[in-house]
Amino acid sequence: MSDQVKSGDLIKVSHLSKSYQKALGLFRHKTIQALSDISFTLKAGETLAVVGETGSGKSTLAKLLVGIEQPDSGEIALAGKVVNCRDFHKTNHQIRYIFQDAARSLNPNQKISDILHDVLKYSTVLSEEQREQKISDTLKLLGLLNEHGNYYPHMFSGGQLQRVALARALILDPKILILDEALTALDPSLRAQIVNLLLELQQNTGLAYLLVTNQLRLVRHIADQTLVLHQGQSLDYGPTNEVFANPQHDYSRKLINSLQY
């Protein structure tokens, strides 16, 4: 990876906020502030871990970055260009999302090759022959065989399914991969395999990861930066070693001390 690629921010999030209206009755509503004034940057080849208890805003942040949800205010810049948050289809090939449950995110009635063909067909101008080659190359990159393209999702093990989910995300050559609790359901040995694969891909391609998780051992192992969220607010943010060694807020300190890592 060149110094030029390393030096610039792939994504810069500035003062991002998001709220929801919760109905309390026929004419009453309550505003739920899911995120408030969140800012961070992420460079090529880096991993940012976003941690916090359930309801802290972690998944809301991930959904804003890929356009599943729209922010109330704030700005997202990708490679120096401000993203129109209502027009994310123009950038969805650059930021890809991996769901927690790989099996449920894949159509059980489609072969893997058809799933990957659809991604390429609707997001690229590649010919059918080029799509075939891209699918073959991507499966190989993730330690899968060409024959696996003829399998249905139920024919894979949990670890293989996670590789298939990665293939669907990586086949568009994104710059940023968002892993929303994507490793939580895997047993420790499979998780270690996928983590090693992710680190190898990052080393070879300069991929940046936004890792939504509460597995703090994993955070310490692979995250360059850590962002601690609590009730939609950013409490601690900085290099992972510094956040773990010297958290600035009581909540961050309790979170780090209480969770198993």
C-alpha positions in Angstrom: 0.0 0.0 0.0 1.4 3.4 -1.0 2.1 6.2 1.4 -0.4 8.3 -0.5 -3.2 5.8 0.2 -2.2 5.6 3.8 -2.2 9.3 4.4 -5.7 10.4 3.5 -8.9 9.8 5.4 -11.1 7.2 3.6 -14.1 8.4 5.6 -14.7 11.4 7.8 -17.8 11.6 9.9 -18.6 15.0 11.3 -21.3 15.8 14.0 -23.6 13.0 12.9 -27.0 12.8 14.8 -30.1 10.6 14.4 -33.3 10.5 16.3 -36.5 8.5 16.1 -40.1 9.1 17.1 -41.7 6.5 19.4 -45.5 6.5 19.6 -46.8 6.6 23.2 -50.4 6.7 22.3 -52.8 8.1 19.7 -51.5 11.7 19.8 -48.3 11.4 21.9 -44.8 10.8 20.7 -41.4 10.6 22.4 -38.1 11.5 20.7 -35.4 8.9 21.1 -32.0 10.3 20.4 -30.1 7.4 18.9 -26.9 9.3 18.1 -25.8 12.8 19.0 -22.9 14.7 17.5 -20.7 11.7 16.5 -17.4 12.4 14.7 -14.5 10.2 13.7 -12.1 9.4 10.8 -10.9 6.2 9.3 -7.9 5.7 7.0 -7.1 3.0 4.5 -5.8 -0.2 6.2 -7.1 0.8 9.6 -9.8 -0.8 11.8 -12.1 1.3 14.0 -14.0 -0.7 16.7 -17.3 0.8 17.9 -18.3 -0.6 21.3 -21.1 0.0 23.8 -24.0 -1.8 25.4 -27.2 -2.6 23.6 -29.0 0.6 22.7 -25.9 2.7 22.6 -26.3 3.6 18.9 -23.7 1.2 17.4 -25.9 -0.4 14.8 -27.6 2.9 14.0 -24.2 4.4 13.2 -23.4 1.5 10.9 -26.8 1.8 9.1 -26.2 5.6 8.6 -22.9 4.9 7.0 -24.4 2.5 4.4 -27.5 4.5 3.8 -30.0 2.1 5.4 -31.0 5.1 7.6 -30.7 8.8 7.0 -29.1 11.2 9.5 -31.0 14.2 11.0 -27.8 16.3 10.8 -24.1 16.0 10.2 -21.9 15.1 7.3 -20.2 12.0 5.9 -17.3 12.5 3.6 -15.8 9.6 1.5 -12.3 10.1 0.1 -12.7 13.8 0.6 -16.1 14.1 -1.1 -19.3 14.8 0.9 -21.8 12.0 0.5 -25.4 12.8 -0.3 -27.1 10.7 2.4 -30.2 10.3 0.3 -28.3 9.1 -2.7 -26.2 6.3 -1.3 -26.5 4.0 -4.3 -23.7 6.0 -5.8 -21.3 4.9 -3.1 -22.7 1.6 -1.9 -19.9 -0.2 -3.8 -17.3 1.6 -1.7 -18.9 0.9 1.7 -20.2 -2.6 2.2 -22.1 -4.1 5.1 -21.7 -7.6 6.7 -24.7 -8.7 8.8 -24.5 -10.6 12.1 -26.4 -13.6 10.8 -24.9 -14.7 7.5 -27.4 -17.4 6.9 -30.4 -15.1 7.2 -28.8 -12.4 5.0 -28.5 -14.8 2.0 -31.4 -16.0 -0.1 -31.9 -19.7 0.7 -33.4 -20.3 -2.7 -30.4 -19.0 -4.7 -27.1 -20.6 -5.5 -24.1 -18.7 -4.3 -23.0 -18.0 -7.9 -26.5 -16.5 -8.7 -26.3 -14.3 -5.6 -22.9 -13.0 -6.6 -23.9 -12.6 -10.2 -26.8 -10.4 -9.1 -24.5 -8.1 -7.1 -22.3 -7.6 -10.1 -25.1 -7.4 -12.6 -26.8 -4.5 -10.8 -23.7 -2.6 -9.6 -21.2 -3.0 -12.5 -21.0 -2.9 -16.3 -19.0 -6.2 -16.5 -19.9 -8.7 -19.2 -21.2 -12.1 -18.2 -17.7 -13.6 -18.9 -16.1 -10.9 -16.8 -18.6 -11.6 -14.0 -17.8 -15.3 -14.1 -14.1 -14.5 -13.7 -14.7 -12.0 -10.9 -16.8 -14.6 -9.0 -14.1 -17.2 -9.4 -11.3 -14.8 -8.3 -13.4 -13.7 -5.2 -14.2 -17.2 -4.1 -10.6 -18.2 -4.4 -9.5 -15.1 -2.4 -11.7 -16.3 0.4 -10.6 -19.8 0.4 -13.6 -21.2 -1.4 -13.7 -23.4 -4.6 -15.4 -22.7 -7.9 -17.7 -25.6 -7.1 -19.0 -23.8 -4.1 -20.8 -21.4 -6.5 -23.3 -24.2 -7.2 -24.1 -24.7 -3.5 -27.1 -23.3 -1.7 -26.6 -21.4 1.6 -27.9 -24.4 3.7 -25.1 -26.6 2.3 -22.3 -24.5 4.0 -20.9 -24.7 7.5 -21.1 -21.5 9.7 -17.5 -20.5 8.9 -18.0 -21.1 5.2 -21.2 -19.0 5.3 -19.3 -16.1 6.8 -16.8 -16.4 3.9 -19.7 -16.3 1.4 -21.1 -13.2 3.1 -17.6 -11.7 2.8 -17.5 -12.7 -0.9 -20.8 -10.9 -1.5 -19.4 -7.7 0.1 -15.9 -7.9 -1.3 -16.8 -8.7 -4.9 -17.4 -5.0 -5.6 -13.9 -4.1 -4.4 -15.0 -1.8 -1.6 -12.8 0.5 0.4 -14.6 0.1 3.7 -16.2 -3.0 5.2 -18.7 -2.6 8.1 -18.9 -5.7 10.3 -22.0 -5.4 12.5 -21.5 -8.1 15.2 -20.6 -10.3 12.2 -18.3 -12.5 14.2 -20.4 -12.9 17.3 -22.2 -16.1 16.4 -19.0 -18.0 15.4 -17.3 -20.3 17.8 -13.7 -19.2 18.9 -11.8 -21.4 16.4 -13.9 -20.3 13.4 -13.8 -16.7 14.6 -10.0 -16.9 14.7 -10.0 -18.2 11.1 -12.2 -15.3 9.8 -10.2 -12.7 11.8 -6.9 -14.0 10.3 -8.5 -13.8 6.8 -9.7 -10.3 7.4 -6.3 -9.2 8.6 -4.7 -10.8 5.5 -7.1 -9.0 3.2 -6.5 -5.7 5.0 -2.7 -6.2 4.6 -3.0 -7.0 0.9 -5.6 -4.6 -0.2 -5.7 -1.6 2.3 -9.3 -2.4 3.3 -10.6 -0.4 6.2 -12.9 -2.0 8.7 -15.6 -0.6 11.0 -16.1 -3.3 13.6 -19.3 -3.1 15.7 -18.7 -5.5 18.6 -18.4 -5.9 22.4 -15.8 -8.6 22.1 -13.1 -6.6 23.7 -10.4 -9.2 23.3 -11.0 -9.0 19.6 -11.0 -5.2 19.7 -7.6 -5.2 21.4 -6.3 -7.6 18.9 -7.2 -5.9 15.6 -8.6 -2.4 16.2 -6.3 0.6 15.6 -8.9 3.0 17.1 -11.9 2.5 19.5 -15.0 4.6 19.8 -17.1 4.1 23.0 -20.8 4.9 22.6 -23.3 5.3 25.5 -26.9 6.4 24.9 -25.9 7.8 21.5 -23.0 9.8 22.7 -19.3 9.5 22.1 -17.5 9.1 25.4 -14.1 7.9 24.5 -12.4 7.9 21.1 -8.8 7.4 20.1 -6.1 4.8 19.6 -7.2 1.5 21.1 -4.3 1.1 23.5 -4.9 4.6 24.9 -8.7 4.0 25.3 -8.1 0.7 27.1 -5.3 2.0 29.3 -6.7 5.3 30.2 -10.5 5.7 29.5 -11.7 9.2 30.2 -15.2 8.4 31.4 -16.5 6.2 34.2 -18.8 4.3 31.8 -15.9 3.4 29.5 -13.9 2.3 32.5 -16.8 0.1 33.7 -17.4 -1.3 30.3 -13.8 -2.3 29.8 -13.5 -3.8 33.3 -16.8 -5.7 33.3 -16.8 -7.4 29.9 -14.9 -10.6 29.3 -11.9 -10.0 27.2 
